Amino acid sequence: MNASDFIAAIAPAAQASAKNTRIPASFVVAQGALESGWGTSALAMQAYNLFGVKADASWHGAVMEMNTSEFIQGQRVTEPATWRKYPDWQACMDDHATFLVANPRYHPAFSCTSGSAFAMAVAAAGYSTDPQYGQKLVSIIRTHNLSSLDC
């Protein structure tokens, strides 16, 4: 799937979700693109997991086992992980929104007024171990003019 097709496929749901959650659609699309390789990763294609959300003890749904790359003490390492598995991308997007809204460590992001600022706040809160995570999201937002998706 190319970038344009991916954006067209998930932007309407991201925009609808933004009205209820205040999570900028530009952030949702950029994060989905980064985490899923524009919808082409094995995790996206086999588990409909666009955002790299792992299955922890609170998850009671289906799971998928697959390795992940993490940055630990500045070094990239590969380790096994258990991921949330969804029946479709809409279920993934709904769960992602619930995950961000319900998790207190992401609450500061909800004071942000742009998708780029929201991305940097989520990154600062530790969504990813990649030290360049926020900048990568902002780059996707800018490169693909995703701010135009925000209401």
C-alpha positions in Angstrom: 0.0 0.0 0.0 1.4 3.4 -0.9 1.2 6.5 1.3 -1.7 8.1 -0.5 -3.8 4.9 -0.3 -3.0 4.4 3.4 -3.9 8.0 4.2 -7.2 7.7 2.3 -8.0 4.4 4.0 -7.6 5.5 7.6 -8.0 9.3 7.5 -11.9 9.3 7.7 -11.9 7.1 10.9 -9.0 9.2 12.4 -11.0 12.4 11.8 -14.2 10.9 13.3 -12.3 9.7 16.3 -10.7 13.1 16.8 -14.1 14.7 17.3 -14.7 12.4 20.3 -11.2 12.0 21.7 -9.3 15.2 20.8 -6.5 13.1 19.4 -5.4 14.9 16.2 -6.1 12.9 13.0 -2.7 14.0 11.7 -1.0 12.3 14.6 -3.1 9.1 14.3 -2.4 8.8 10.6 1.3 9.6 11.0 1.7 7.2 13.9 -0.1 4.4 12.0 2.1 5.0 9.0 5.3 4.9 11.0 4.4 2.0 13.2 3.0 -0.1 10.4 5.2 0.8 7.4 2.1 2.4 5.8 0.0 -0.6 6.5 2.5 -3.2 5.1 4.1 -4.6 8.2 3.4 -8.2 9.3 1.8 -6.8 12.4 -0.6 -4.6 10.4 -1.4 -7.2 7.8 -1.8 -10.2 10.2 -3.1 -8.5 13.4 -4.5 -5.2 12.1 -2.3 -3.6 14.7 -1.3 -0.2 13.1 0.2 1.4 16.2 2.5 -1.2 17.7 0.4 -1.6 20.9 1.6 -4.6 22.9 -0.6 -6.9 24.8 -0.1 -6.5 28.5 -2.0 -8.1 31.4 -4.9 -5.7 30.9 -5.6 -7.0 27.4 -8.1 -9.8 27.1 -8.3 -10.1 23.3 -6.5 -12.1 20.7 -2.7 -11.8 20.5 0.1 -12.3 18.1 3.7 -13.2 19.0 6.4 -11.4 17.0 9.9 -10.0 17.7 10.4 -6.3 18.2 13.3 -3.9 18.1 13.7 -1.7 21.2 16.3 0.8 22.3 17.8 -0.3 25.6 20.5 1.8 27.1 21.1 3.4 23.7 21.5 0.1 21.9 19.0 -1.4 19.5 18.1 -4.9 20.6 15.6 -7.5 19.2 13.4 -9.3 21.7 10.1 -11.3 21.6 6.9 -9.4 22.2 3.2 -10.1 22.5 1.0 -7.8 20.5 -2.7 -6.9 20.5 -4.5 -8.5 17.6 -7.7 -6.9 16.1 -10.4 -8.1 13.8 -10.0 -4.9 11.6 -8.3 -1.5 11.4 -11.3 0.3 12.9 -11.1 -1.8 16.1 -7.4 -1.1 16.2 -8.0 2.7 15.9 -10.8 2.6 18.6 -8.5 0.7 21.0 -5.6 3.0 20.3 -7.7 6.0 21.2 -8.9 4.4 24.4 -5.3 3.4 25.2 -4.1 7.0 24.9 -7.1 8.6 26.7 -7.1 6.2 29.6 -3.3 6.2 30.2 -2.4 9.0 32.6 1.1 9.3 31.3 -0.3 10.7 28.0 -2.6 13.2 29.6 -0.2 16.1 28.9 -0.5 15.5 25.2 -4.2 16.4 25.3 -3.3 20.1 26.0 -1.5 20.3 22.7 -3.2 22.2 19.8 -1.5 20.5 16.9 -0.7 17.0 15.7 3.0 17.7 15.7 2.9 18.9 19.3 0.7 16.0 20.3 3.3 13.6 18.7 6.2 15.2 20.6 4.2 15.0 23.9 3.4 11.3 23.3 7.0 10.6 22.5 8.2 12.5 25.6 5.8 10.3 27.7 7.6 7.2 26.5 5.4 5.7 23.8 8.5 4.4 22.0 12.0 3.6 23.1 13.2 5.2 19.8 14.9 8.5 20.8 13.9 10.0 17.4 10.2 8.9 17.6 8.6 12.3 18.0 10.7 13.8 15.2 9.9 10.9 12.9 6.1 11.5 13.4 6.5 15.3 12.9 8.4 14.6 9.6 5.6 12.4 8.4 3.0 15.0 9.3 4.8 17.7 7.5 5.9 15.6 4.4 2.4 14.4 3.8 0.6 17.6 4.8 -1.4 15.7 7.4 -2.2 18.8 9.4 -4.9 19.4 6.8 -6.8 16.4 8.3 -7.2 18.2 11.7 -10.4 20.1 12.4 
